[in-house]
Amino acid sequence: MSFEEPERFEKPWVLLCEGVGDKRFYQHLFAERQVGEFFSLHCPSRNGGGRSEFGRFLDTHSADETFIANVKAVLIISDNDSDPAASFKEVQDELKKAGGFPIPISERTPAKENGKPTVVVMMIPFNAEGNLESLCLASAYHKWPLKEALDDFVKKTPADEWPIGKQAKMRMQTILAANNKKRPDTGFAGHWQSHESLRIPLDHNSFDDLVNFFSDFKSLIES
């Protein structure tokens, strides 16, 4: 099944992330922080897919005429999870499956090959275990001061033994549910389509490193 609309590659840079929640996050971040105008945003499928689908997505869509004509760089964004080195290697392995793409030897370092789009891999959070939800928690706690209550709650649940990324997803789901009386079942992906009062604020300084990276992307790939 395709994403909500046909994939289009009319901009010079492609941002490929793990799932629909990530894609909506970057859509809102780009709009609110006024960056990313030259990126088209994509994820492997409407139902997510994760980084294990990166190779299939690139292999399929790199043959698209608009991809061939327009795309000059591909930025792949993936979660560090509990083992950043292993997670980065999984992204490298997916690029090998796609075929024909240069493979970065380290994150946030461009890989170049004549006649091919430049490829950059960015793992988040920068230099730390976790995922997009764990990156967003600081902003969520600032808006809804529930960290202490959640800490007490988590200690009494099996989630206290979960990896940081899994626990961050649970914490985020709990915060969003507790503040959305109309739709307490709305998760991370769905909440981006809710009213601004129900969304995680994107002006928080926890996102500054991301914004700076996007602002400097042109210089990075041209270096």
C-alpha positions as CSV (number, residue, x, y, z in Angstrom):
1,M,0.0,0.0,0.0
2,S,1.4,3.4,-0.9
3,F,1.5,6.4,1.5
4,E,-1.4,8.9,1.6
5,E,-0.6,10.2,-1.9
6,P,1.7,9.1,-4.7
7,E,5.4,9.6,-4.0
8,R,6.7,12.8,-5.7
9,F,10.3,13.7,-6.2
10,E,10.2,17.3,-7.4
11,K,12.8,18.8,-5.0
12,P,16.6,18.3,-5.0
13,W,16.8,16.6,-1.7
14,V,14.9,13.6,-0.3
15,L,14.4,13.0,3.4
16,L,13.6,9.4,4.2
17,C,12.5,8.6,7.7
18,E,11.2,5.5,9.5
19,G,7.4,6.1,9.7
20,V,4.4,8.4,9.3
21,G,4.8,9.9,12.7
22,D,8.4,10.9,11.9
23,K,7.3,12.3,8.6
24,R,4.6,14.5,10.2
25,F,7.1,15.7,12.8
26,Y,9.5,16.9,10.1
27,Q,6.6,18.5,8.1
28,H,5.7,20.6,11.2
29,L,9.3,21.3,12.2
30,F,10.1,22.6,8.7
31,A,7.0,24.8,8.7
32,E,7.4,26.2,12.2
33,R,11.2,26.6,12.1
34,Q,11.3,27.8,8.5
35,V,13.9,25.2,7.3
36,G,13.8,22.3,4.8
37,E,12.3,24.0,1.8
38,F,14.3,21.9,-0.6
39,F,13.4,18.5,0.9
40,S,10.6,16.2,-0.1
41,L,9.5,14.0,2.8
42,H,9.1,10.3,2.6
43,C,8.7,7.1,4.7
44,P,8.6,3.5,3.5
45,S,4.9,3.0,3.8
46,R,1.7,4.3,5.2
47,N,1.9,1.8,8.1
48,G,5.5,2.8,9.0
49,G,7.9,0.1,7.9
50,G,10.9,1.3,9.8
51,R,14.5,1.3,8.6
52,S,14.2,-2.3,7.5
53,E,12.2,-1.0,4.6
54,F,14.7,1.7,3.5
55,G,16.4,-0.5,0.9
56,R,13.1,-1.5,-0.7
57,F,11.9,2.1,-0.8
58,L,15.0,3.4,-2.5
59,D,15.3,0.5,-4.9
60,T,11.8,1.0,-6.0
61,H,11.6,4.8,-6.2
62,S,15.1,5.5,-7.5
63,A,13.9,4.3,-10.9
64,D,11.2,7.0,-10.9
65,E,11.8,9.5,-13.7
66,T,11.3,12.4,-11.4
67,F,13.8,10.9,-8.9
68,I,16.4,10.5,-11.6
69,A,15.8,14.0,-13.0
70,N,15.6,16.0,-9.8
71,V,17.2,14.3,-6.8
72,K,20.7,15.4,-5.9
73,A,20.9,14.2,-2.3
74,V,19.2,11.7,0.0
75,L,19.1,12.2,3.8
76,I,18.2,9.1,5.7
77,I,17.1,9.7,9.3
78,S,16.8,6.7,11.7
79,D,16.7,6.1,15.5
80,N,19.7,5.1,17.5
81,D,17.6,2.9,19.7
82,S,19.6,1.0,22.3
83,D,22.7,0.3,20.2
84,P,23.6,3.3,18.0
85,A,26.4,1.4,16.2
86,A,24.2,-1.5,15.3
87,S,21.4,0.8,14.2
88,F,23.7,2.7,11.9
89,K,25.0,-0.5,10.4
90,E,21.4,-1.6,9.7
91,V,21.0,1.6,7.6
92,Q,24.2,0.9,5.8
93,D,23.0,-2.6,5.0
94,E,19.7,-1.2,3.7
95,L,21.7,1.0,1.3
96,K,23.5,-2.0,0.0
97,K,20.2,-3.7,-0.7
98,A,19.0,-0.6,-2.7
99,G,22.0,-0.9,-4.9
100,G,23.8,2.0,-6.7
101,F,23.8,4.4,-3.8
102,P,27.1,5.5,-2.1
103,I,27.2,4.3,1.5
104,P,28.4,6.7,4.3
105,I,31.1,5.4,6.5
106,S,29.9,7.5,9.5
107,E,26.8,9.4,10.3
108,R,26.3,13.0,9.2
109,T,29.1,12.5,6.7
110,P,28.3,12.7,3.0
111,A,29.0,9.8,0.7
112,K,29.5,10.7,-2.9
113,E,29.8,8.9,-6.2
114,N,29.8,10.3,-9.7
115,G,26.4,10.3,-11.3
116,K,24.6,9.3,-8.0
117,P,22.8,11.4,-5.4
118,T,24.9,12.3,-2.4
119,V,23.8,10.2,0.6
120,V,23.9,11.3,4.3
121,V,22.7,9.3,7.3
122,M,21.6,11.1,10.4
123,M,20.9,9.1,13.6
124,I,18.9,10.6,16.4
125,P,19.1,11.7,19.1
126,F,22.6,13.0,18.3
127,N,25.3,11.0,20.2
128,A,22.8,9.3,22.5
129,E,20.6,6.2,22.7
130,G,16.9,6.6,22.0
131,N,14.5,7.6,19.2
132,L,12.4,10.5,18.0
133,E,10.0,10.2,20.9
134,S,12.8,10.4,23.5
135,L,14.1,13.6,21.6
136,C,10.6,15.1,21.9
137,L,10.1,14.3,25.6
138,A,11.9,17.4,26.8
139,S,9.5,19.7,24.9
140,A,6.5,17.6,26.0
141,Y,7.5,17.8,29.7
142,H,8.0,21.6,29.3
143,K,4.5,22.0,28.1
144,W,2.9,19.4,30.3
145,P,4.8,19.1,33.6
146,L,4.2,15.4,34.1
147,K,7.7,14.0,34.3
148,E,7.8,13.4,38.1
149,A,4.4,11.8,38.0
150,L,5.4,9.6,35.1
151,D,8.7,8.7,36.8
152,D,6.7,7.4,39.8
153,F,4.3,5.6,37.5
154,V,6.9,3.9,35.4
155,K,8.7,2.6,38.5
156,K,5.6,0.6,39.3
157,T,5.3,-1.0,35.8
158,P,7.2,-3.4,33.6
159,A,8.2,-0.5,31.5
160,D,10.8,0.4,34.2
161,E,12.9,-2.3,32.7
162,W,12.3,-1.4,29.0
163,P,15.0,0.1,26.7
164,I,15.0,3.9,26.6
165,G,13.3,4.1,23.2
166,K,10.5,1.7,24.1
167,Q,9.9,3.5,27.4
168,A,10.0,6.9,25.6
169,K,7.2,5.7,23.3
170,M,5.1,4.7,26.3
171,R,5.8,8.0,28.1
172,M,4.8,10.0,25.0
173,Q,1.6,8.0,24.5
174,T,0.7,8.6,28.1
175,I,1.3,12.3,28.0
176,L,-0.7,12.8,24.8
177,A,-3.6,10.7,26.0
178,A,-3.8,12.5,29.3
179,N,-4.1,15.8,27.6
180,N,-6.5,15.0,24.8
181,K,-10.0,14.5,26.3
182,K,-11.6,14.3,22.9
183,R,-9.2,11.7,21.5
184,P,-7.2,10.0,24.3
185,D,-6.4,7.2,21.8
186,T,-4.4,9.6,19.6
187,G,-0.8,8.5,19.4
188,F,2.4,10.3,18.4
189,A,1.6,10.0,14.6
190,G,-2.0,11.1,15.0
191,H,-1.4,14.0,17.4
192,W,0.3,16.0,14.7
193,Q,-3.0,16.4,13.0
194,S,-4.7,17.7,16.2
195,H,-5.1,21.3,17.2
196,E,-1.8,23.1,18.1
197,S,-2.8,23.2,21.7
198,L,-2.6,19.4,21.8
199,R,0.7,19.1,19.9
200,I,4.3,19.0,21.2
201,P,5.8,22.5,20.8
202,L,8.6,22.6,18.2
203,D,10.1,25.9,19.3
204,H,11.8,24.1,22.3
205,N,15.6,24.2,22.3
206,S,15.8,20.4,22.3
207,F,15.2,20.7,18.5
208,D,17.9,23.3,17.8
209,D,20.6,20.8,16.8
210,L,18.2,19.3,14.2
211,V,17.2,22.8,12.9
212,N,20.9,23.8,12.6
213,F,21.7,20.6,10.7
214,F,18.9,21.2,8.2
215,S,20.0,24.8,7.8
216,D,23.6,23.7,7.1
217,F,22.7,20.8,4.8
218,K,23.5,22.5,1.6
219,S,27.0,23.4,2.8
220,L,27.5,19.9,4.1
221,I,26.8,18.1,0.8
222,E,28.7,20.6,-1.2
223,S,31.8,20.3,1.0
